[in-house]
Amino acid sequence: MDTISIIALTMGAAWASGINLYATIFMLGYLGTTGNIDLPPDLMVVTDPLVMTSAGLMYCVEFFADKTPGVDTAWDALHTFIRIPLGAVLAMGAVGEMTPAVELAAFIVGGSLAAAAHATKAGSRIVINSSPEPVTNWTASIGEDLLVIVGLWTALNHPVVFLVLLVMFIGLMIWLLPKIWRGIQRIFNSIKNFFSGDLKKEVTESANEIMSNTDN
Protein backbone atom coordinates (compact mmCIF):
# COMPACT_ATOMS: atom_id res chain seq x y z
CA MET A 1 0.00 0.00 0.00
CA ASP A 2 1.25 3.49 -0.81
CA THR A 3 1.40 6.29 1.75
CA ILE A 4 -1.91 7.89 0.73
CA SER A 5 -3.73 4.56 0.94
CA ILE A 6 -2.28 3.84 4.39
CA ILE A 7 -3.31 7.27 5.68
CA ALA A 8 -6.81 6.83 4.25
CA LEU A 9 -7.17 3.38 5.81
CA THR A 10 -5.84 4.64 9.15
CA MET A 11 -8.14 7.65 9.31
CA GLY A 12 -11.06 5.76 7.78
CA ALA A 13 -10.91 2.98 10.36
CA ALA A 14 -10.72 5.47 13.24
CA TRP A 15 -13.49 7.74 11.92
CA ALA A 16 -15.84 4.85 11.16
CA SER A 17 -15.16 3.26 14.57
CA GLY A 18 -16.41 6.41 16.28
CA ILE A 19 -19.75 6.02 14.51
CA ASN A 20 -20.24 2.25 14.34
CA LEU A 21 -17.34 0.16 15.63
CA TYR A 22 -18.83 -3.28 14.97
CA ALA A 23 -19.78 -2.52 11.37
CA THR A 24 -16.25 -1.22 10.82
CA ILE A 25 -14.55 -4.35 12.18
CA PHE A 26 -16.89 -6.72 10.34
CA MET A 27 -16.52 -4.88 7.02
CA LEU A 28 -12.72 -4.76 7.25
CA GLY A 29 -12.67 -8.44 8.20
CA TYR A 30 -14.96 -9.40 5.34
CA LEU A 31 -13.01 -7.43 2.75
CA GLY A 32 -9.73 -8.84 4.04
CA THR A 33 -11.03 -12.42 4.10
CA THR A 34 -12.45 -12.27 0.56
CA GLY A 35 -9.25 -10.76 -0.80
CA ASN A 36 -10.83 -7.46 -1.84
CA ILE A 37 -8.15 -5.58 0.12
CA ASP A 38 -4.71 -6.39 1.48
CA LEU A 39 -4.73 -5.49 5.14
CA PRO A 40 -1.52 -4.60 7.01
CA PRO A 41 -0.20 -7.52 9.12
CA ASP A 42 -1.19 -5.86 12.41
CA LEU A 43 -4.77 -5.48 11.16
CA MET A 44 -5.21 -9.06 9.91
CA VAL A 45 -6.68 -9.99 13.29
CA VAL A 46 -10.04 -8.61 12.11
CA THR A 47 -10.23 -11.45 9.57
CA ASP A 48 -10.25 -14.06 12.32
CA PRO A 49 -13.63 -15.90 12.28
CA LEU A 50 -14.04 -15.40 16.03
CA VAL A 51 -13.52 -11.63 15.70
CA MET A 52 -15.87 -11.39 12.72
CA THR A 53 -18.56 -13.45 14.46
CA SER A 54 -18.33 -11.32 17.59
CA ALA A 55 -18.47 -8.10 15.58
CA GLY A 56 -21.41 -9.39 13.53
CA LEU A 57 -23.40 -10.39 16.62
CA MET A 58 -22.72 -7.09 18.35
CA TYR A 59 -23.69 -5.20 15.19
CA CYS A 60 -27.06 -6.99 15.23
CA VAL A 61 -27.57 -5.93 18.85
CA GLU A 62 -26.52 -2.36 18.08
CA PHE A 63 -28.77 -2.25 15.00
CA PHE A 64 -31.87 -2.48 17.18
CA ALA A 65 -30.52 -0.64 20.24
CA ASP A 66 -29.43 2.28 18.07
CA LYS A 67 -32.94 2.71 16.66
CA THR A 68 -34.75 2.86 20.00
CA PRO A 69 -35.00 6.43 21.37
CA GLY A 70 -33.45 6.66 24.82
CA VAL A 71 -31.79 3.26 24.53
CA ASP A 72 -29.51 4.62 21.82
CA THR A 73 -28.28 7.38 24.14
CA ALA A 74 -27.49 4.88 26.91
CA TRP A 75 -25.77 2.66 24.32
CA ASP A 76 -23.66 5.58 23.08
CA ALA A 77 -22.71 6.52 26.65
CA LEU A 78 -21.50 2.96 27.31
CA HIS A 79 -19.59 2.86 24.02
CA THR A 80 -17.64 5.99 24.86
CA PHE A 81 -15.28 3.55 26.60
CA ILE A 82 -15.26 1.11 23.67
CA ARG A 83 -15.38 2.97 20.35
CA ILE A 84 -12.67 5.51 21.13
CA PRO A 85 -9.88 3.19 22.39
CA LEU A 86 -10.59 0.53 19.75
CA GLY A 87 -10.70 3.20 17.05
CA ALA A 88 -7.22 4.23 18.18
CA VAL A 89 -6.05 0.60 18.15
CA LEU A 90 -7.40 0.03 14.62
CA ALA A 91 -5.68 3.21 13.44
CA MET A 92 -2.40 2.05 14.96
CA GLY A 93 -2.75 -1.38 13.34
CA ALA A 94 -3.55 0.16 9.95
CA VAL A 95 -0.14 1.84 9.62
CA GLY A 96 1.48 -1.58 9.48
CA GLU A 97 4.94 -2.47 10.72
CA MET A 98 6.47 0.99 10.93
CA THR A 99 8.45 2.76 13.61
CA PRO A 100 7.02 3.02 17.14
CA ALA A 101 6.79 6.80 16.64
CA VAL A 102 4.54 6.40 13.59
CA GLU A 103 2.37 3.85 15.39
CA LEU A 104 2.02 6.11 18.43
CA ALA A 105 1.13 9.07 16.20
CA ALA A 106 -1.53 6.98 14.47
CA PHE A 107 -2.87 5.90 17.86
CA ILE A 108 -3.15 9.52 19.06
CA VAL A 109 -4.66 10.95 15.88
CA GLY A 110 -6.93 7.94 15.37
CA GLY A 111 -8.20 8.09 18.94
CA SER A 112 -8.90 11.81 18.62
CA LEU A 113 -10.78 11.33 15.34
CA ALA A 114 -12.80 8.45 16.78
CA ALA A 115 -13.65 10.58 19.82
CA ALA A 116 -14.80 13.49 17.66
CA ALA A 117 -16.95 11.26 15.45
CA HIS A 118 -18.42 9.54 18.51
CA ALA A 119 -19.19 12.87 20.22
CA THR A 120 -20.93 14.14 17.09
CA LYS A 121 -23.01 10.99 16.77
CA ALA A 122 -23.93 10.72 20.46
CA GLY A 123 -24.64 14.43 20.87
CA SER A 124 -26.81 14.68 17.78
CA ARG A 125 -28.83 11.67 18.99
CA ILE A 126 -29.65 13.41 22.27
CA VAL A 127 -30.97 16.40 20.34
CA ILE A 128 -32.89 14.18 17.90
CA ASN A 129 -34.45 12.21 20.76
CA SER A 130 -36.07 15.40 22.06
CA SER A 131 -38.55 14.92 19.22
CA PRO A 132 -41.45 12.60 20.20
CA GLU A 133 -41.65 10.82 16.83
CA PRO A 134 -39.29 7.88 16.15
CA VAL A 135 -38.90 8.36 12.39
CA THR A 136 -36.07 10.89 12.70
CA ASN A 137 -34.18 8.52 15.01
CA TRP A 138 -34.52 5.59 12.62
CA THR A 139 -33.49 7.74 9.66
CA ALA A 140 -30.40 9.00 11.51
CA SER A 141 -29.39 5.48 12.57
CA ILE A 142 -29.76 3.97 9.10
CA GLY A 143 -27.95 6.97 7.62
CA GLU A 144 -25.04 6.42 10.02
CA ASP A 145 -24.80 2.74 9.05
CA LEU A 146 -24.73 3.62 5.35
CA LEU A 147 -22.21 6.42 6.00
CA VAL A 148 -19.80 3.96 7.62
CA ILE A 149 -20.10 1.45 4.76
CA VAL A 150 -19.76 4.04 1.99
CA GLY A 151 -17.02 5.90 3.85
CA LEU A 152 -14.88 2.81 4.36
CA TRP A 153 -15.41 1.70 0.77
CA THR A 154 -14.30 5.13 -0.42
CA ALA A 155 -11.26 5.10 1.88
CA LEU A 156 -10.17 1.74 0.48
CA ASN A 157 -10.91 2.35 -3.20
CA HIS A 158 -10.55 6.12 -3.59
CA PRO A 159 -8.22 7.26 -0.78
CA VAL A 160 -7.66 10.80 -2.10
CA VAL A 161 -11.41 11.41 -2.41
CA PHE A 162 -11.94 10.06 1.09
CA LEU A 163 -9.27 12.28 2.62
CA VAL A 164 -10.80 15.37 0.97
CA LEU A 165 -14.24 14.39 2.26
CA LEU A 166 -12.78 13.66 5.70
CA VAL A 167 -11.31 17.18 5.92
CA MET A 168 -14.76 18.54 5.03
CA PHE A 169 -16.36 16.27 7.66
CA ILE A 170 -13.90 17.48 10.32
CA GLY A 171 -14.80 21.06 9.43
CA LEU A 172 -18.48 20.17 9.76
CA MET A 173 -17.84 18.60 13.18
CA ILE A 174 -15.98 21.71 14.39
CA TRP A 175 -18.95 23.84 13.31
CA LEU A 176 -21.61 21.42 14.56
CA LEU A 177 -20.35 20.28 17.97
CA PRO A 178 -20.83 23.65 19.77
CA LYS A 179 -24.38 23.84 18.39
CA ILE A 180 -25.09 20.28 19.54
CA TRP A 181 -23.71 21.11 23.00
CA ARG A 182 -25.94 24.17 23.28
CA GLY A 183 -28.91 22.09 22.17
CA ILE A 184 -28.17 19.48 24.85
CA GLN A 185 -27.88 22.21 27.48
CA ARG A 186 -31.27 23.61 26.47
CA ILE A 187 -32.85 20.16 26.70
CA PHE A 188 -31.47 19.49 30.18
CA ASN A 189 -32.41 22.99 31.33
CA SER A 190 -35.96 22.44 30.08
CA ILE A 191 -36.16 19.13 31.96
CA LYS A 192 -34.75 20.76 35.08
CA ASN A 193 -37.20 23.66 34.87
CA PHE A 194 -40.10 21.28 34.27
CA PHE A 195 -39.42 19.20 37.35
CA SER A 196 -38.53 22.25 39.45
CA GLY A 197 -41.80 23.89 38.46
CA ASP A 198 -43.84 20.79 39.23
CA LEU A 199 -42.14 20.39 42.60
CA LYS A 200 -42.71 24.04 43.51
CA LYS A 201 -46.34 23.77 42.44
CA GLU A 202 -46.83 20.61 44.51
CA VAL A 203 -45.28 22.20 47.61
CA THR A 204 -47.45 25.33 47.22
CA GLU A 205 -50.63 23.29 46.82
CA SER A 206 -49.77 21.18 49.88
CA ALA A 207 -49.06 24.30 51.96
CA ASN A 208 -52.34 25.88 50.88
CA GLU A 209 -54.21 22.71 51.75
CA ILE A 210 -52.64 22.58 55.20
CA MET A 211 -53.47 26.23 55.83
CA SER A 212 -57.04 25.64 54.70
CA ASN A 213 -57.46 22.69 57.04
CA THR A 214 -56.00 24.72 59.91
CA ASP A 215 -58.46 27.56 59.35
CA ASN A 216 -61.36 25.13 59.37
C-alpha positions as CSV (number, residue, x, y, z in Angstrom):
1,M,0.0,0.0,0.0
2,D,1.2,3.5,-0.8
3,T,1.4,6.3,1.8
4,I,-1.9,7.9,0.7
5,S,-3.7,4.6,0.9
6,I,-2.3,3.8,4.4
7,I,-3.3,7.3,5.7
8,A,-6.8,6.8,4.2
9,L,-7.2,3.4,5.8
10,T,-5.8,4.6,9.2
11,M,-8.1,7.7,9.3
12,G,-11.1,5.8,7.8
13,A,-10.9,3.0,10.4
14,A,-10.7,5.5,13.2
15,W,-13.5,7.7,11.9
16,A,-15.8,4.8,11.2
17,S,-15.2,3.3,14.6
18,G,-16.4,6.4,16.3
19,I,-19.8,6.0,14.5
20,N,-20.2,2.3,14.3
21,L,-17.3,0.2,15.6
22,Y,-18.8,-3.3,15.0
23,A,-19.8,-2.5,11.4
24,T,-16.3,-1.2,10.8
25,I,-14.6,-4.3,12.2
26,F,-16.9,-6.7,10.3
27,M,-16.5,-4.9,7.0
28,L,-12.7,-4.8,7.2
29,G,-12.7,-8.4,8.2
30,Y,-15.0,-9.4,5.3
31,L,-13.0,-7.4,2.7
32,G,-9.7,-8.8,4.0
33,T,-11.0,-12.4,4.1
34,T,-12.4,-12.3,0.6
35,G,-9.2,-10.8,-0.8
36,N,-10.8,-7.5,-1.8
37,I,-8.2,-5.6,0.1
38,D,-4.7,-6.4,1.5
39,L,-4.7,-5.5,5.1
40,P,-1.5,-4.6,7.0
41,P,-0.2,-7.5,9.1
42,D,-1.2,-5.9,12.4
43,L,-4.8,-5.5,11.2
44,M,-5.2,-9.1,9.9
45,V,-6.7,-10.0,13.3
46,V,-10.0,-8.6,12.1
47,T,-10.2,-11.4,9.6
48,D,-10.2,-14.1,12.3
49,P,-13.6,-15.9,12.3
50,L,-14.0,-15.4,16.0
51,V,-13.5,-11.6,15.7
52,M,-15.9,-11.4,12.7
53,T,-18.6,-13.4,14.5
54,S,-18.3,-11.3,17.6
55,A,-18.5,-8.1,15.6
56,G,-21.4,-9.4,13.5
57,L,-23.4,-10.4,16.6
58,M,-22.7,-7.1,18.3
59,Y,-23.7,-5.2,15.2
60,C,-27.1,-7.0,15.2
61,V,-27.6,-5.9,18.9
62,E,-26.5,-2.4,18.1
63,F,-28.8,-2.3,15.0
64,F,-31.9,-2.5,17.2
65,A,-30.5,-0.6,20.2
66,D,-29.4,2.3,18.1
67,K,-32.9,2.7,16.7
68,T,-34.7,2.9,20.0
69,P,-35.0,6.4,21.4
70,G,-33.4,6.7,24.8
71,V,-31.8,3.3,24.5
72,D,-29.5,4.6,21.8
73,T,-28.3,7.4,24.1
74,A,-27.5,4.9,26.9
75,W,-25.8,2.7,24.3
76,D,-23.7,5.6,23.1
77,A,-22.7,6.5,26.7
78,L,-21.5,3.0,27.3
79,H,-19.6,2.9,24.0
80,T,-17.6,6.0,24.9
81,F,-15.3,3.6,26.6
82,I,-15.3,1.1,23.7
83,R,-15.4,3.0,20.3
84,I,-12.7,5.5,21.1
85,P,-9.9,3.2,22.4
86,L,-10.6,0.5,19.7
87,G,-10.7,3.2,17.0
88,A,-7.2,4.2,18.2
89,V,-6.1,0.6,18.2
90,L,-7.4,0.0,14.6
91,A,-5.7,3.2,13.4
92,M,-2.4,2.0,15.0
93,G,-2.8,-1.4,13.3
94,A,-3.5,0.2,10.0
95,V,-0.1,1.8,9.6
96,G,1.5,-1.6,9.5
97,E,4.9,-2.5,10.7
98,M,6.5,1.0,10.9
99,T,8.5,2.8,13.6
100,P,7.0,3.0,17.1
101,A,6.8,6.8,16.6
102,V,4.5,6.4,13.6
103,E,2.4,3.8,15.4
104,L,2.0,6.1,18.4
105,A,1.1,9.1,16.2
106,A,-1.5,7.0,14.5
107,F,-2.9,5.9,17.9
108,I,-3.1,9.5,19.1
109,V,-4.7,11.0,15.9
110,G,-6.9,7.9,15.4
111,G,-8.2,8.1,18.9
112,S,-8.9,11.8,18.6
113,L,-10.8,11.3,15.3
114,A,-12.8,8.4,16.8
115,A,-13.6,10.6,19.8
116,A,-14.8,13.5,17.7
117,A,-17.0,11.3,15.5
118,H,-18.4,9.5,18.5
119,A,-19.2,12.9,20.2
120,T,-20.9,14.1,17.1
121,K,-23.0,11.0,16.8
122,A,-23.9,10.7,20.5
123,G,-24.6,14.4,20.9
124,S,-26.8,14.7,17.8
125,R,-28.8,11.7,19.0
126,I,-29.6,13.4,22.3
127,V,-31.0,16.4,20.3
128,I,-32.9,14.2,17.9
129,N,-34.4,12.2,20.8
130,S,-36.1,15.4,22.1
131,S,-38.6,14.9,19.2
132,P,-41.4,12.6,20.2
133,E,-41.7,10.8,16.8
134,P,-39.3,7.9,16.2
135,V,-38.9,8.4,12.4
136,T,-36.1,10.9,12.7
137,N,-34.2,8.5,15.0
138,W,-34.5,5.6,12.6
139,T,-33.5,7.7,9.7
140,A,-30.4,9.0,11.5
141,S,-29.4,5.5,12.6
142,I,-29.8,4.0,9.1
143,G,-28.0,7.0,7.6
144,E,-25.0,6.4,10.0
145,D,-24.8,2.7,9.1
146,L,-24.7,3.6,5.4
147,L,-22.2,6.4,6.0
148,V,-19.8,4.0,7.6
149,I,-20.1,1.5,4.8
150,V,-19.8,4.0,2.0
151,G,-17.0,5.9,3.9
152,L,-14.9,2.8,4.4
153,W,-15.4,1.7,0.8
154,T,-14.3,5.1,-0.4
155,A,-11.3,5.1,1.9
156,L,-10.2,1.7,0.5
157,N,-10.9,2.4,-3.2
158,H,-10.5,6.1,-3.6
159,P,-8.2,7.3,-0.8
160,V,-7.7,10.8,-2.1
161,V,-11.4,11.4,-2.4
162,F,-11.9,10.1,1.1
163,L,-9.3,12.3,2.6
164,V,-10.8,15.4,1.0
165,L,-14.2,14.4,2.3
166,L,-12.8,13.7,5.7
167,V,-11.3,17.2,5.9
168,M,-14.8,18.5,5.0
169,F,-16.4,16.3,7.7
170,I,-13.9,17.5,10.3
171,G,-14.8,21.1,9.4
172,L,-18.5,20.2,9.8
173,M,-17.8,18.6,13.2
174,I,-16.0,21.7,14.4
175,W,-19.0,23.8,13.3
176,L,-21.6,21.4,14.6
177,L,-20.3,20.3,18.0
178,P,-20.8,23.7,19.8
179,K,-24.4,23.8,18.4
180,I,-25.1,20.3,19.5
181,W,-23.7,21.1,23.0
182,R,-25.9,24.2,23.3
183,G,-28.9,22.1,22.2
184,I,-28.2,19.5,24.8
185,Q,-27.9,22.2,27.5
186,R,-31.3,23.6,26.5
187,I,-32.9,20.2,26.7
188,F,-31.5,19.5,30.2
189,N,-32.4,23.0,31.3
190,S,-36.0,22.4,30.1
191,I,-36.2,19.1,32.0
192,K,-34.7,20.8,35.1
193,N,-37.2,23.7,34.9
194,F,-40.1,21.3,34.3
195,F,-39.4,19.2,37.4
196,S,-38.5,22.2,39.4
197,G,-41.8,23.9,38.5
198,D,-43.8,20.8,39.2
199,L,-42.1,20.4,42.6
200,K,-42.7,24.0,43.5
201,K,-46.3,23.8,42.4
202,E,-46.8,20.6,44.5
203,V,-45.3,22.2,47.6
204,T,-47.5,25.3,47.2
205,E,-50.6,23.3,46.8
206,S,-49.8,21.2,49.9
207,A,-49.1,24.3,52.0
208,N,-52.3,25.9,50.9
209,E,-54.2,22.7,51.7
210,I,-52.6,22.6,55.2
211,M,-53.5,26.2,55.8
212,S,-57.0,25.6,54.7
213,N,-57.5,22.7,57.0
214,T,-56.0,24.7,59.9
215,D,-58.5,27.6,59.4
216,N,-61.4,25.1,59.4
